[in-house]
Amino acid sequence: MKFLLINPPMDYDVIKREFSFEAYLPPLGLLYIASPLEKQGHKIELIDFVAEQFTEKKLMKALLKIDVVCITVTSQIVTSASRITDLIKKFNPELKVIIGGPHCTIQKKEALNEIKADISVIGDGEGVIVEIVDALNDKKKLSEVHGIFYREKDVIKKGLPAIEIEDLDSIDFPSWHHIKKYNYGKEALTGVTALARGKITSIMTTRGCPFNCRFCVSKSIFKNCRLRSAENVVKELEEISKYYDTVFAVDDNFLMDKKRAHEIMDALIKKKLDLDIWIAGIRVTDADKDLFKKMKKAGVKSIEFGIESGNQEVLDYYNKKITLEKVKKAVKLSKKTGFLTIGNIIFGAPIETDKHIKDSIKFVKKLNLDFAFFYGFNYLKGSEIWEDAFKAGRLKENEMFRPCDSKSGLGNYTPEEIRDKLQFAFKSYYFNPKYIISQFLRSIFVYGNFRVFTAGLKLIVEQRENTILARR
């Protein structure tokens, strides 16, 4: 059989304008299901419509001689995934369309009401896709497939219960060769990934998170927290180093098992891979001097902390189980080790006031991170805070994400007010003389070049342009 795997653009307005931006990182979910399909001898074509321009003509051409289309779906791209599915069905009503990804796992049966596909996959897809192929080849019934909802005429039915893959080492590595044509990261939204060396890809070494932050949807996507072994992770990194210069670890919490982390770093130091590693998810409570030293020696160039707030009351509301003092120590140690240090901050928690936000801006400025990113709070379906608002009648069942909005009883600010506060925070941080001077000096004495400093200037310019556009 021949499969077409599609990563849709962010929304259908983007499709209609026939415009796209450079993708941040490859669609790992699609690459993971490509591997078992290829192992069975099936032919695979992958199109990332985040990384390349979408046109209907391009889609129609790709559909020729295709037996099955698989589309990955997050809640932010439901509209574009739905429109692409409609186009596919208009081109060939008999062509099977399978959807999967976080949105399908959270929405379950409802996903097939939103997107007129034939099958929706819940949870881990690597084993499910093999079962689906057996069903399509009449070796079993769809009702006997684990972890799916499927359409039978006009009725949506459920297969057998989903099964989480306990042994992540048993999963084949992603089929990277399908993304060789794409240049990920270099022109992505933030500009920070432009600092990464050479050709970029990503790796996921865990699924799930043992913590219970109230704004996070991880517990709704993964029932259990599972980790790959150090040996398995290092083996994949060895393979990646043959084709890529930089890899982003996209785990929710890469250092959740310190023993495993030490084993990974020890092996990487011994193997001396020519590979830069950027770690996108680290808790401040896991900052450790000895481990950080190993990470630096093993090739880790950057780490990213989920700081969320500079006010302890807000952190406690989020159930982050961290303190401001631990944040300060972790950031200080990270910078001292020589990592490019990134922090993420959220404005607009339901309890948040002007004082809380001012505290956050003041606190983050004192941290003097290499890069600080400020985001507006969103109620995400599957999170505890979303559930609380839903039970209180402030959100509807089909609202997957909503920004804080005082007019709807969702926090103390309107979206416009939060946008203004984010712009103020950005300007206050990046136009701070202390930040500019320290980044200039770190560029000379720590990084040995001005790429970090110029990336910061680029962010300032981009933010100024965004502010002008917003005023228009």
C-alpha positions in Angstrom: 0.0 0.0 0.0 1.1 3.6 -0.5 0.6 6.1 2.3 0.6 9.9 2.2 1.5 11.5 5.6 0.4 15.1 6.0 1.3 17.7 8.6 -1.3 20.5 8.1 -0.6 24.2 8.4 -1.7 26.1 11.5 -5.1 27.3 10.2 -7.0 27.4 6.9 -6.5 31.1 6.5 -2.9 30.3 6.0 -3.9 27.8 3.3 -6.1 30.2 1.5 -3.3 32.8 1.4 -0.9 30.1 0.0 1.6 31.1 2.6 3.6 29.3 5.2 6.5 29.9 7.6 9.6 27.8 8.1 8.8 24.9 10.5 10.3 24.9 14.0 10.8 21.1 14.3 9.8 18.0 12.3 6.4 16.2 12.9 7.8 13.4 15.0 4.4 11.6 15.3 4.2 11.0 11.5 7.9 9.9 11.4 7.2 7.4 14.1 4.3 5.7 12.3 6.2 5.8 9.0 8.8 3.4 10.5 6.5 0.3 11.1 4.7 0.9 7.8 8.0 0.8 5.9 9.1 -2.2 7.9 6.0 -4.0 6.4 7.0 -2.9 2.9 4.6 -0.1 2.4 5.5 3.0 0.4 5.6 6.4 2.2 5.4 10.0 1.1 5.4 12.8 3.7 4.4 16.4 3.2 4.9 19.0 5.9 2.7 21.9 5.0 4.1 23.9 7.8 7.6 23.7 6.2 6.4 24.2 2.6 3.8 26.2 0.8 0.4 24.7 0.5 -1.6 24.7 -2.7 -4.6 22.5 -3.7 -2.8 21.6 -6.9 0.2 20.2 -4.8 -2.2 18.2 -2.6 -4.1 16.8 -5.6 -0.9 15.7 -7.3 0.3 14.0 -4.1 -3.0 12.1 -3.9 -2.4 10.3 -7.2 -1.8 6.5 -6.7 -2.3 6.9 -2.9 -4.2 4.2 -0.9 -4.3 5.8 2.6 -3.8 9.3 3.9 -2.7 9.9 7.5 -3.0 13.4 9.0 -1.6 14.5 12.4 -3.9 16.8 14.3 -3.3 19.2 17.2 -6.1 21.4 18.5 -4.6 24.5 16.9 -4.9 23.0 13.4 -8.4 21.3 13.5 -9.8 23.7 10.9 -7.0 23.2 8.4 -7.0 19.4 9.0 -10.8 19.4 8.4 -10.5 21.4 5.2 -7.7 19.2 3.9 -9.8 16.1 4.6 -12.7 17.6 2.8 -10.5 18.3 -0.2 -9.2 14.7 -0.2 -12.7 13.3 0.0 -13.9 15.6 -2.8 -11.0 14.3 -4.9 -11.7 10.6 -4.1 -14.5 9.7 -1.7 -13.1 6.1 -1.4 -9.6 7.2 -0.3 -9.2 6.3 3.4 -8.2 9.1 5.7 -6.8 8.4 9.2 -6.3 11.1 11.8 -4.3 11.0 15.0 -2.3 13.1 17.4 -3.0 14.9 20.7 -6.3 16.4 19.6 -7.8 13.0 18.7 -6.6 11.6 22.0 -8.3 14.3 24.0 -11.5 14.6 21.9 -11.9 10.8 21.3 -15.2 10.2 19.4 -15.8 13.9 18.8 -12.7 14.2 16.6 -14.6 12.4 13.8 -17.5 14.8 14.1 -15.1 17.7 13.6 -13.0 16.1 10.8 -14.8 13.9 8.3 -12.0 11.2 8.3 -12.6 7.5 8.3 -10.6 6.5 11.4 -9.3 8.4 14.4 -6.4 7.0 16.5 -6.2 7.4 20.3 -2.9 7.5 22.1 0.3 5.8 20.8 0.0 5.2 17.1 2.9 2.9 16.2 1.1 -0.3 17.0 -2.4 0.9 16.0 -1.4 1.8 12.5 -0.2 -1.8 11.9 -3.6 -3.1 13.2 -5.4 -0.7 10.9 -3.5 -1.9 7.9 -4.6 -5.5 8.8 -8.2 -4.3 9.0 -7.9 -2.6 5.6 -6.5 -5.8 4.2 -9.5 -7.7 5.6 -7.3 -9.6 8.1 -9.4 -8.4 11.0 -12.3 -6.1 11.6 -12.0 -2.4 12.6 -14.0 -3.3 15.7 -11.0 -5.5 16.7 -8.5 -2.7 16.4 -7.2 -1.1 19.7 -7.4 2.6 20.2 -9.6 3.8 17.4 -12.9 5.3 16.6 -14.1 4.7 13.0 -16.9 5.7 10.7 -19.2 3.0 9.4 -21.6 4.6 7.0 -23.0 7.5 9.0 -22.3 5.9 12.4 -19.2 6.5 14.5 -18.1 3.4 16.3 -15.4 2.5 18.8 -12.7 -0.2 18.5 -11.1 -2.0 21.4 -9.5 0.0 24.3 -6.3 1.9 23.6 -3.0 0.3 24.7 -0.1 2.4 25.8 3.3 1.0 24.8 5.0 0.3 28.0 8.5 -0.5 26.6 9.4 2.6 24.5 12.6 0.9 23.5 10.5 -1.5 21.4 9.5 1.3 19.1 11.5 1.8 15.9 13.3 5.1 15.5 11.5 7.8 13.4 12.0 7.6 9.6 14.1 10.8 9.3 14.8 10.3 5.6 11.3 11.6 4.8 12.3 15.1 6.0 15.6 15.5 4.3 14.1 18.1 1.9 13.2 20.4 4.8 15.4 22.9 6.6 13.8 23.1 10.1 14.4 25.8 12.6 16.4 28.4 10.7 13.6 30.8 10.1 11.1 29.7 12.8 8.9 32.0 14.8 11.2 33.0 17.6 14.5 33.4 15.8 16.3 31.5 18.6 16.5 28.3 16.7 18.6 30.2 14.1 21.4 30.0 16.6 21.4 26.2 16.3 24.3 24.7 14.2 23.7 23.3 10.8 20.9 20.8 10.0 18.3 20.4 12.8 16.0 17.6 13.9 14.4 16.5 17.2 14.2 13.6 19.6 11.7 12.5 22.3 13.0 10.3 25.0 10.0 10.2 27.3 6.2 10.2 27.0 4.3 11.9 29.7 5.2 13.7 32.9 5.1 12.7 36.6 4.0 16.2 37.7 0.5 17.7 37.7 0.7 21.3 36.7 -2.8 22.6 36.5 -2.5 24.3 33.1 -1.0 21.3 31.4 -2.8 18.6 29.2 -0.1 16.0 29.5 -2.1 13.8 31.8 -5.0 13.7 29.3 -2.7 12.6 26.5 -0.5 10.1 28.4 -2.0 7.9 31.1 1.5 6.9 32.4 4.9 8.5 32.3 7.3 6.3 30.4 11.0 6.6 29.7 13.3 5.1 27.1 16.5 3.5 28.4 19.8 5.5 28.3 21.2 2.9 25.8 18.3 3.3 23.5 18.5 7.1 23.6 22.2 7.2 22.9 21.8 4.7 20.0 19.3 7.1 18.4 21.6 10.1 19.0 24.4 8.2 17.3 22.2 7.7 14.2 21.0 11.3 14.2 24.6 12.5 14.4 25.3 10.9 11.0 22.9 13.2 9.2 22.3 16.2 11.5 24.3 18.8 13.4 21.8 19.8 16.1 19.0 17.9 17.9 16.3 19.3 20.1 15.1 17.1 22.9 11.4 17.9 23.1 10.5 16.0 26.3 8.2 17.6 28.9 11.0 16.9 31.4 14.2 15.4 30.1 15.9 15.1 33.5 13.1 13.5 35.4 15.3 10.4 36.0 18.7 11.7 37.1 20.4 8.3 37.0 19.3 7.9 33.4 20.5 11.4 32.6 23.9 10.7 34.0 24.1 7.5 32.0 23.2 9.3 28.7 25.7 12.0 29.3 28.5 9.6 30.3 27.9 7.6 27.1 27.9 10.7 24.9 31.1 12.0 26.4 32.8 8.6 25.7 31.5 8.5 22.1 32.4 12.1 21.3 29.6 12.7 18.9 29.7 15.8 16.7 26.2 16.8 17.7 24.8 19.9 19.5 22.0 19.2 21.9 19.3 21.6 22.9 17.0 20.5 25.7 13.5 22.1 25.5 12.1 20.9 28.9 13.9 21.0 32.2 12.4 21.6 35.7 14.4 24.1 37.9 14.3 21.5 40.7 16.5 19.2 38.6 19.4 21.7 38.2 22.5 19.9 39.4 26.1 21.1 39.2 27.7 17.8 38.5 25.1 16.8 35.9 25.2 20.2 34.2 29.0 19.8 33.9 28.5 16.4 32.2 25.8 17.8 29.9 28.1 20.7 28.8 30.9 18.2 28.1 28.5 15.9 26.2 27.4 18.6 23.8 24.4 20.3 25.4 24.3 23.9 24.2 21.0 25.2 25.5 18.4 24.4 28.2 14.9 25.8 28.6 13.0 26.2 31.9 9.3 26.5 32.4 9.4 29.3 34.9 5.7 30.4 34.3 5.7 33.2 36.9 7.8 35.4 39.1 5.2 35.4 41.8 5.0 32.5 44.3 1.3 32.7 44.7 0.8 32.1 41.0 3.3 29.2 41.0 1.4 27.6 43.8 -1.9 28.1 42.0 -0.4 26.3 39.0 0.8 23.5 41.3 4.3 23.9 39.8 5.9 22.7 43.1 8.9 25.0 42.6 10.0 28.2 44.5 11.4 31.4 43.2 14.6 30.7 45.0 15.0 27.4 43.1 14.4 29.3 39.9 17.1 31.8 40.7 19.6 29.0 41.6 18.8 26.9 38.5 19.2 29.9 36.1 22.4 31.0 37.8 23.9 27.5 37.5 22.8 27.2 33.9 24.4 30.4 32.9 27.6 29.7 34.9 27.9 26.3 33.2 27.8 28.1 29.8 24.4 27.0 28.5 22.3 29.3 26.4 19.5 29.7 29.0 15.8 30.2 28.0 12.8 30.8 30.2 9.1 30.8 29.5 6.6 33.0 31.4 2.8 33.1 31.3 0.6 36.1 31.9 -3.1 35.8 32.6 -3.7 33.0 35.1 -7.3 33.1 36.4 -6.1 34.6 39.8 -3.5 36.9 38.3 -3.5 40.6 39.0 -1.4 43.6 38.0 0.8 43.0 41.1 1.4 39.4 40.0 2.4 40.4 36.5 4.7 43.2 37.7 6.3 40.8 40.0 7.0 38.4 37.1 8.5 41.2 34.9 10.7 42.4 37.8 11.8 38.8 38.7 12.6 37.8 35.1 14.7 40.9 34.5 16.8 40.0 37.6 17.3 36.5 36.2 18.8 38.1 33.1 18.1 35.0 31.0 19.6 34.8 27.5 16.1 34.7 26.1 12.8 35.2 27.9 9.5 34.4 26.2 6.2 35.8 27.4 3.0 34.1 26.6 -0.7 34.7 27.3 -2.5 32.1 29.4 -4.9 29.8 27.5 -7.5 27.4 29.0 -6.5 24.1 27.3 -9.0 21.3 27.2 -7.6 18.4 29.1 -6.1 20.6 31.8 -7.4 20.9 35.4 -8.0 24.6 35.0 -10.0 24.1 31.9 -12.1 21.4 33.7 -12.8 23.8 36.6 -14.0 26.6 34.2 -16.1 24.0 32.2 -17.8 22.8 35.4 -18.5 26.4 36.4 -20.2 26.9 33.0 -17.6 29.4 31.7 -16.5 27.1 28.8 -18.3 24.9 26.4 -17.4 21.3 25.6 -16.1 22.1 22.1 -13.8 25.0 23.2 -10.4 23.4 23.1 -8.5 26.5 24.1 -9.6 29.9 25.1 -7.5 32.9 26.2 -8.2 34.5 29.5 -11.2 36.9 29.0 -12.7 38.9 31.9 -15.8 39.5 29.8 -16.6 35.8 30.0 -15.5 35.3 33.6 -12.2 33.8 32.5 -9.6 35.7 34.5 -9.1 39.4 35.2 -8.1 40.7 31.8 -9.4 40.8 28.2 -7.2 39.3 25.5 -6.3 42.8 24.3 -5.1 43.8 27.8 -3.0 40.7 28.0 -1.5 41.5 24.6 -0.5 45.0 25.8 1.1 43.5 28.9 3.0 41.0 26.9 4.3 43.7 24.6 5.3 45.8 27.6 7.1 42.9 29.2 9.0 42.2 26.0 10.1 45.7 25.6 11.0 46.1 29.3 13.1 43.0 29.2 14.9 43.3 25.9 15.5 47.1 26.0 16.9 46.8 29.5 20.5 48.2 29.5 21.6 45.5 31.9 20.4 42.8 29.4 22.0 44.4 26.4 25.4 44.9 28.0 25.5 41.4 29.6 24.5 39.7 26.3 27.2 41.7 24.5 29.8 40.5 27.0 28.6 36.9 27.0 28.8 36.9 23.2 32.5 37.8 23.5 33.6 35.8 26.5 31.2 32.8 26.6 29.9 32.1 23.1 32.9 33.5 21.2 30.7 35.1 18.6 27.9 37.6 18.3 25.1 35.3 17.1 23.3 35.3 20.4 23.5 39.1 20.6 22.3 39.6 17.1 19.4 37.1 17.7 18.3 39.2 20.6 18.4 42.3 18.4 16.3 40.4 15.8 13.7 39.6 18.4 13.5 43.3 19.4 13.0 44.3 15.7 10.4 41.6 15.2 8.5 42.7 18.3 8.6 46.3 17.2 7.1 45.3 13.8 4.4 43.2 15.5 3.5 46.1 17.7 3.1 48.4 14.7 0.9 45.8 12.9 -1.2 45.4 16.0 -1.8 49.1 16.2 -2.9 49.1 12.5 
